[in-house]
Amino acid sequence: MLNLSLSPAGFSVKLQNPTKTSSPYPYHHQPLSFSSSFNNTILISPLNSNTKSSKAFPRNLSLTCRHSEHFEPQQQQQLQQGASTPKVYVGYSIYKGKAALTVDPRPPEFSPLDSGAFKLSREGFVLLQFAPAAGVRQYDWGRKQVFSLSVTEMGSLISLGAKDSCEFFHDPNKGRSDEGKVRKVLKVEPLPDGSGHFFNLSVQNKLINLDENIYIPVTKAEFAVLVSAFNFVVPYLLGWHTAVNSFKPEDASRSNNANPRSGADLEWSR
């Protein structure tokens, strides 16, 4: 029989042999009590010290319990400060003879409100990084050029047919004094043999007298992977996962009570 009880001062465990069998050690039938105040010492003693069998067994034994080793120092710190999700870097890379292309998502940004809630301040995006080849299976990432795809531009690529093409123009300094001095154009065009698409990025930077043109062929399979990744990540870039995770039943009830004729009700009543 095993009884376990916890208390602020420590814990107590009772062990008792369920059957009575002959044994040269009478204390096998004697219930034992374990007690500790979490000070790394456990005392063991018979529960009934008046029995004869207790004379054959020491009344008190001490057992050192090194329970602090059950957790690594880092785990102990996480338990004290609250475990946080570690940052994870992911991406998808395509390597070809002329250039390499890496694709990785960047999260949305939120701004706090006076009510304690948060509001989406900037949508996430997918960063494309183009690096020209510097040799056989070698790429010059020091000369890389980047292009940020918005969720709408990702939608254009997702809906792109095998024979379709699209073009995106970016001016990183739009609305500033240097507007027009940096031009980025990304063209996605079908390959002549229909085996995929060309990704062609041209960058003109008058500030540093740069005129760079990097292109890379993307096969149907590689393009399918990109489309699948875009479909998956778009709701996250919009911050919808954060909103959905914050939904609570009481919020909907409170909203309905405050405004019985909400926009959804008016829409469904048409």
MARMARRO-156805 format. One record per residue (C-alpha): residue in three letters; x, y, z; residue number from 1. Coordinates in steps of 0.02 Angstrom, whole numbers. Example, Ala and Ser with C-alpha at 12.3 -4.5 7.8 and 13.67 -1.06 7.14 Angstrom:
<rs>
(r ALA, (615, -225, 390), 1)
(r SER, (684, -53, 357), 2)
</rs>
This chain:
<rs>
(r MET, (0, 0, 0), 1)
(r LEU, (65, 172, -46), 2)
(r ASN, (-2, 333, 26), 3)
(r LEU, (66, 500, -28), 4)
(r SER, (20, 668, 48), 5)
(r LEU, (92, 840, 17), 6)
(r SER, (96, 987, 135), 7)
(r PRO, (183, 1156, 138), 8)
(r ALA, (308, 1084, 261), 9)
(r GLY, (355, 933, 156), 10)
(r PHE, (286, 765, 106), 11)
(r SER, (246, 598, 187), 12)
(r VAL, (250, 425, 107), 13)
(r LYS, (186, 265, 189), 14)
(r LEU, (241, 96, 124), 15)
(r GLN, (166, -67, 186), 16)
(r ASN, (186, -246, 127), 17)
(r PRO, (13, -302, 65), 18)
(r THR, (40, -484, 116), 19)
(r LYS, (105, -560, 275), 20)
(r THR, (240, -687, 237), 21)
(r SER, (374, -758, 347), 22)
(r SER, (536, -665, 336), 23)
(r PRO, (694, -659, 442), 24)
(r TYR, (676, -471, 437), 25)
(r PRO, (524, -420, 541), 26)
(r TYR, (533, -240, 483), 27)
(r HIS, (474, -293, 310), 28)
(r HIS, (298, -293, 383), 29)
(r GLN, (324, -131, 476), 30)
(r PRO, (248, 25, 396), 31)
(r LEU, (379, 157, 365), 32)
(r SER, (359, 344, 363), 33)
(r PHE, (458, 460, 248), 34)
(r SER, (459, 643, 291), 35)
(r SER, (551, 792, 222), 36)
(r SER, (541, 980, 228), 37)
(r PHE, (630, 996, 59), 38)
(r ASN, (795, 1029, 146), 39)
(r ASN, (884, 890, 53), 40)
(r THR, (861, 769, 201), 41)
(r ILE, (732, 630, 218), 42)
(r LEU, (700, 544, 384), 43)
(r ILE, (639, 364, 384), 44)
(r SER, (564, 287, 539), 45)
(r PRO, (436, 151, 584), 46)
(r LEU, (263, 220, 610), 47)
(r ASN, (236, 109, 762), 48)
(r SER, (389, 127, 872), 49)
(r ASN, (310, 20, 1010), 50)
(r THR, (317, -143, 912), 51)
(r LYS, (454, -268, 940), 52)
(r SER, (506, -262, 759), 53)
(r SER, (557, -82, 779), 54)
(r LYS, (699, -136, 893), 55)
(r ALA, (776, -235, 750), 56)
(r PHE, (776, -83, 638), 57)
(r PRO, (853, 87, 677), 58)
(r ARG, (724, 212, 733), 59)
(r ASN, (785, 353, 620), 60)
(r LEU, (883, 350, 460), 61)
(r SER, (937, 499, 358), 62)
(r LEU, (942, 496, 169), 63)
(r THR, (1014, 638, 67), 64)
(r CYS, (903, 686, -78), 65)
(r ARG, (988, 789, -213), 66)
(r HIS, (827, 841, -296), 67)
(r SER, (908, 1000, -363), 68)
(r GLU, (995, 895, -496), 69)
(r HIS, (829, 850, -575), 70)
(r PHE, (837, 1015, -671), 71)
(r GLU, (978, 1095, -766), 72)
(r PRO, (1022, 1274, -714), 73)
(r GLN, (946, 1341, -875), 74)
(r GLN, (784, 1246, -843), 75)
(r GLN, (777, 1313, -665), 76)
(r GLN, (797, 1490, -731), 77)
(r GLN, (658, 1463, -858), 78)
(r LEU, (543, 1398, -721), 79)
(r GLN, (579, 1552, -616), 80)
(r GLN, (565, 1680, -754), 81)
(r GLY, (436, 1590, -860), 82)
(r ALA, (480, 1485, -1010), 83)
(r SER, (489, 1584, -1170), 84)
(r THR, (481, 1520, -1347), 85)
(r PRO, (654, 1523, -1426), 86)
(r LYS, (678, 1615, -1591), 87)
(r VAL, (687, 1501, -1742), 88)
(r TYR, (761, 1543, -1911), 89)
(r VAL, (690, 1454, -2064), 90)
(r GLY, (702, 1477, -2251), 91)
(r TYR, (702, 1396, -2421), 92)
(r SER, (852, 1405, -2537), 93)
(r ILE, (874, 1375, -2723), 94)
(r TYR, (1050, 1356, -2793), 95)
(r LYS, (1090, 1367, -2978), 96)
(r GLY, (1244, 1396, -3083), 97)
(r LYS, (1221, 1584, -3104), 98)
(r ALA, (1148, 1632, -2936), 99)
(r ALA, (1066, 1576, -2774), 100)
(r LEU, (899, 1627, -2701), 101)
(r THR, (845, 1615, -2519), 102)
(r VAL, (669, 1647, -2456), 103)
(r ASP, (627, 1676, -2273), 104)
(r PRO, (477, 1752, -2182), 105)
(r ARG, (482, 1905, -2070), 106)
(r PRO, (348, 1925, -1935), 107)
(r PRO, (218, 2063, -1922), 108)
(r GLU, (233, 2205, -1798), 109)
(r PHE, (106, 2257, -1666), 110)
(r SER, (84, 2418, -1568), 111)
(r PRO, (5, 2427, -1394), 112)
(r LEU, (-157, 2519, -1361), 113)
(r ASP, (-211, 2612, -1205), 114)
(r SER, (-336, 2474, -1168), 115)
(r GLY, (-195, 2348, -1150), 116)
(r ALA, (-233, 2264, -1316), 117)
(r PHE, (-122, 2262, -1470), 118)
(r LYS, (-153, 2318, -1647), 119)
(r LEU, (-65, 2265, -1806), 120)
(r SER, (50, 2408, -1857), 121)
(r ARG, (144, 2324, -1998), 122)
(r GLU, (110, 2166, -2096), 123)
(r GLY, (243, 2034, -2109), 124)
(r PHE, (331, 1998, -2272), 125)
(r VAL, (443, 1872, -2359), 126)
(r LEU, (621, 1924, -2394), 127)
(r LEU, (701, 1867, -2556), 128)
(r GLN, (892, 1870, -2559), 129)
(r PHE, (982, 1852, -2725), 130)
(r ALA, (1169, 1815, -2728), 131)
(r PRO, (1272, 1803, -2888), 132)
(r ALA, (1386, 1653, -2916), 133)
(r ALA, (1571, 1675, -2873), 134)
(r GLY, (1627, 1505, -2936), 135)
(r VAL, (1570, 1325, -2944), 136)
(r ARG, (1443, 1304, -2804), 137)
(r GLN, (1505, 1465, -2727), 138)
(r TYR, (1405, 1626, -2707), 139)
(r ASP, (1453, 1802, -2664), 140)
(r TRP, (1333, 1846, -2522), 141)
(r GLY, (1426, 2010, -2498), 142)
(r ARG, (1348, 2067, -2663), 143)
(r LYS, (1176, 2003, -2624), 144)
(r GLN, (1021, 2104, -2669), 145)
(r VAL, (860, 2093, -2570), 146)
(r PHE, (677, 2113, -2616), 147)
(r SER, (533, 2111, -2491), 148)
(r LEU, (373, 2028, -2550), 149)
(r SER, (212, 2093, -2472), 150)
(r VAL, (65, 1977, -2443), 151)
(r THR, (-23, 2050, -2596), 152)
(r GLU, (129, 2019, -2705), 153)
(r MET, (137, 1843, -2636), 154)
(r GLY, (-44, 1823, -2689), 155)
(r SER, (7, 1869, -2867), 156)
(r LEU, (139, 1732, -2867), 157)
(r ILE, (19, 1606, -2790), 158)
(r SER, (-107, 1636, -2930), 159)
(r LEU, (26, 1636, -3067), 160)
(r GLY, (-7, 1512, -3206), 161)
(r ALA, (124, 1411, -3300), 162)
(r LYS, (124, 1537, -3444), 163)
(r ASP, (90, 1693, -3342), 164)
(r SER, (213, 1829, -3289), 165)
(r CYS, (213, 1970, -3163), 166)
(r GLU, (320, 2118, -3117), 167)
(r PHE, (346, 2213, -2954), 168)
(r PHE, (426, 2384, -2931), 169)
(r HIS, (496, 2447, -2766), 170)
(r ASP, (571, 2613, -2715), 171)
(r PRO, (641, 2592, -2537), 172)
(r ASN, (655, 2781, -2518), 173)
(r LYS, (480, 2824, -2575), 174)
(r GLY, (415, 2977, -2483), 175)
(r ARG, (590, 3032, -2433), 176)
(r SER, (714, 3155, -2503), 177)
(r ASP, (805, 3014, -2595), 178)
(r GLU, (649, 2953, -2683), 179)
(r GLY, (685, 2887, -2858), 180)
(r LYS, (871, 2860, -2829), 181)
(r VAL, (849, 2674, -2791), 182)
(r ARG, (744, 2566, -2906), 183)
(r LYS, (710, 2381, -2883), 184)
(r VAL, (614, 2280, -3012), 185)
(r LEU, (573, 2096, -2993), 186)
(r LYS, (510, 2005, -3147), 187)
(r VAL, (441, 1829, -3144), 188)
(r GLU, (423, 1757, -3319), 189)
(r PRO, (392, 1582, -3386), 190)
(r LEU, (541, 1485, -3455), 191)
(r PRO, (537, 1458, -3644), 192)
(r ASP, (522, 1269, -3626), 193)
(r GLY, (383, 1284, -3496), 194)
(r SER, (487, 1199, -3360), 195)
(r GLY, (467, 1339, -3235), 196)
(r HIS, (495, 1525, -3213), 197)
(r PHE, (637, 1651, -3219), 198)
(r PHE, (659, 1762, -3066), 199)
(r ASN, (750, 1917, -3125), 200)
(r LEU, (797, 2055, -3002), 201)
(r SER, (871, 2218, -3066), 202)
(r VAL, (932, 2351, -2946), 203)
(r GLN, (985, 2528, -2992), 204)
(r ASN, (1059, 2628, -2850), 205)
(r LYS, (1116, 2802, -2900), 206)
(r LEU, (1177, 2838, -2724), 207)
(r ILE, (1321, 2715, -2742), 208)
(r ASN, (1324, 2704, -2932), 209)
(r LEU, (1263, 2524, -2935), 210)
(r ASP, (1177, 2435, -3078), 211)
(r GLU, (1151, 2250, -3035), 212)
(r ASN, (1051, 2117, -3127), 213)
(r ILE, (1032, 1943, -3051), 214)
(r TYR, (922, 1808, -3124), 215)
(r ILE, (891, 1627, -3076), 216)
(r PRO, (782, 1491, -3155), 217)
(r VAL, (654, 1411, -3039), 218)
(r THR, (585, 1241, -3088), 219)
(r LYS, (403, 1190, -3074), 220)
(r ALA, (441, 1087, -2919), 221)
(r GLU, (535, 1230, -2835), 222)
(r PHE, (399, 1352, -2881), 223)
(r ALA, (268, 1232, -2809), 224)
(r VAL, (364, 1231, -2644), 225)
(r LEU, (365, 1421, -2642), 226)
(r VAL, (178, 1429, -2675), 227)
(r SER, (143, 1302, -2538), 228)
(r ALA, (250, 1399, -2414), 229)
(r PHE, (166, 1563, -2462), 230)
(r ASN, (-8, 1488, -2438), 231)
(r PHE, (41, 1428, -2266), 232)
(r VAL, (127, 1585, -2202), 233)
(r VAL, (9, 1723, -2267), 234)
(r PRO, (-114, 1715, -2118), 235)
(r TYR, (34, 1727, -1999), 236)
(r LEU, (106, 1877, -2090), 237)
(r LEU, (-65, 1961, -2070), 238)
(r GLY, (-62, 1923, -1884), 239)
(r TRP, (-222, 1822, -1893), 240)
(r HIS, (-150, 1679, -1789), 241)
(r THR, (-119, 1802, -1646), 242)
(r ALA, (-297, 1865, -1655), 243)
(r VAL, (-373, 1691, -1663), 244)
(r ASN, (-270, 1632, -1514), 245)
(r SER, (-336, 1781, -1413), 246)
(r PHE, (-520, 1744, -1449), 247)
(r LYS, (-619, 1707, -1290), 248)
(r PRO, (-802, 1659, -1269), 249)
(r GLU, (-833, 1802, -1147), 250)
(r ASP, (-770, 1927, -1277), 251)
(r ALA, (-906, 1877, -1401), 252)
(r SER, (-1039, 1881, -1265), 253)
(r ARG, (-983, 2053, -1206), 254)
(r SER, (-984, 2119, -1384), 255)
(r ASN, (-1159, 2054, -1419), 256)
(r ASN, (-1227, 2128, -1259), 257)
(r ALA, (-1149, 2297, -1296), 258)
(r ASN, (-1211, 2304, -1475), 259)
(r PRO, (-1358, 2188, -1509), 260)
(r ARG, (-1362, 2240, -1693), 261)
(r SER, (-1182, 2212, -1740), 262)
(r GLY, (-1116, 2220, -1918), 263)
(r ALA, (-1121, 2031, -1934), 264)
(r ASP, (-1305, 2026, -1881), 265)
(r LEU, (-1351, 2161, -2007), 266)
(r GLU, (-1257, 2068, -2145), 267)
(r TRP, (-1345, 1903, -2112), 268)
(r SER, (-1515, 1985, -2100), 269)
(r ARG, (-1507, 2042, -2283), 270)
</rs>
